[in-house]
Amino acid sequence: MNRYPLRAVRTRDWKYIRNLDPDAKHHTHIDKAAAGDGRAYWDSWVEKAKTDPAAAAVIRRYHTRPAEELYDLKTDPWELKNLAADPKHAERLKALRADLDAWMKDQGDEGLKTEQALPDPRPKKKDKP
């Protein structure tokens, strides 16, 4: 459940994230917990999102990820403003992409292919007798 394929590199001031399957819906224990397992706050966000566009945007941002993210950690430590599409940061984006590509190559990491080859970490369901 807490499995979402991404790779990232960062410097002191910048973070670059490559989401390997941006069409996949992101889930974690936060939105998939059973009712009563500390999920009340998530359910309250979902309820508010039905009538509040800002809350709906939060829910949408939680579940969906763009293919690439670039954050200026000095001015945006909470990583709220994705600068990946901003032409002013094209050179920085290019450099961080290259850094990530080099690291992945060095590790033998083929991205989504590598992720899909990993075993499923979820416990196996036992057959009923």
C-alpha positions in Angstrom: 0.0 0.0 0.0 2.8 2.5 0.8 4.5 1.7 -2.5 4.8 4.4 -5.1 7.7 4.2 -7.6 9.8 7.3 -7.6 13.4 8.4 -7.6 14.9 11.6 -6.4 18.1 13.6 -5.9 18.7 16.7 -3.9 21.2 19.2 -3.2 21.3 21.5 -0.2 18.9 23.9 -1.9 17.0 21.8 -4.6 15.1 18.6 -4.8 14.2 16.8 -8.0 11.7 13.9 -8.0 10.9 11.6 -10.9 7.6 9.8 -10.5 8.0 6.6 -12.5 4.3 5.9 -12.9 2.6 9.3 -12.8 -0.7 7.8 -14.0 -0.9 5.6 -10.9 -3.0 6.8 -8.0 -0.9 7.4 -4.8 -2.1 5.7 -1.6 -0.6 5.2 1.8 -1.7 4.1 5.3 -3.3 7.6 5.6 -6.1 7.1 3.1 -6.3 3.3 3.2 -6.4 2.7 6.9 -9.4 0.9 8.2 -12.1 3.0 9.8 -11.2 3.6 13.4 -7.5 3.2 12.9 -6.7 7.0 13.1 -8.4 7.6 9.8 -10.9 10.2 11.0 -8.8 13.1 9.9 -8.5 11.8 6.4 -12.2 11.2 6.2 -12.8 14.8 7.4 -10.6 16.1 4.5 -12.6 14.0 2.0 -15.9 15.3 3.4 -14.7 18.9 3.3 -13.4 18.4 -0.3 -17.0 17.8 -1.4 -17.8 21.5 -0.9 -14.4 23.3 -0.6 -12.3 23.7 -3.8 -9.1 24.2 -1.7 -9.7 21.0 0.2 -10.4 19.2 -3.1 -7.1 20.4 -4.4 -5.3 19.0 -1.4 -6.9 15.6 -1.9 -6.1 15.7 -5.6 -2.5 16.6 -4.9 -2.2 13.7 -2.4 -3.5 11.1 -4.9 -1.8 12.3 -8.1 1.8 13.1 -8.9 3.3 14.8 -12.0 6.0 13.0 -14.0 8.6 15.4 -12.5 8.9 17.7 -9.6 11.4 20.4 -8.8 11.5 22.3 -5.6 13.6 25.3 -4.4 14.1 24.2 -0.8 15.3 27.6 0.4 12.2 29.4 -0.6 9.8 26.5 -0.5 10.8 24.1 2.3 7.3 22.5 2.3 7.6 21.7 -1.4 4.4 23.3 -2.4 5.4 25.0 -5.6 6.6 22.6 -8.3 9.0 24.5 -10.6 9.6 21.6 -13.1 7.7 23.4 -15.9 9.1 26.8 -15.2 11.5 27.8 -18.1 13.6 29.8 -15.6 14.7 26.6 -14.0 15.3 24.5 -17.2 19.1 24.3 -16.7 18.8 23.2 -13.1 16.2 20.6 -14.0 18.4 19.3 -16.8 21.4 19.0 -14.4 19.4 17.2 -11.7 17.9 14.9 -14.3 21.4 14.0 -15.5 22.5 13.4 -11.9 19.6 11.1 -11.3 20.2 9.3 -14.6 23.8 8.7 -13.7 23.0 7.4 -10.2 20.3 5.0 -11.6 22.7 3.7 -14.3 25.4 3.2 -11.6 22.9 1.2 -9.5 21.6 -0.8 -12.4 18.2 0.8 -11.7 15.9 0.6 -14.7 13.2 2.6 -13.1 9.7 1.2 -13.4 11.0 -2.1 -14.8 13.1 -2.5 -11.6 10.1 -1.6 -9.4 7.8 -4.1 -11.1 10.4 -6.9 -10.6 10.3 -6.4 -6.8 8.3 -8.9 -4.8 5.0 -7.7 -3.4 5.7 -6.7 0.3 2.1 -7.3 1.4 1.5 -10.4 3.6 0.0 -13.3 1.7 -3.6 -14.1 2.6 -4.0 -17.5 4.1 -6.5 -19.8 2.5 -9.5 -20.7 4.6 -9.6 -24.4 5.7 
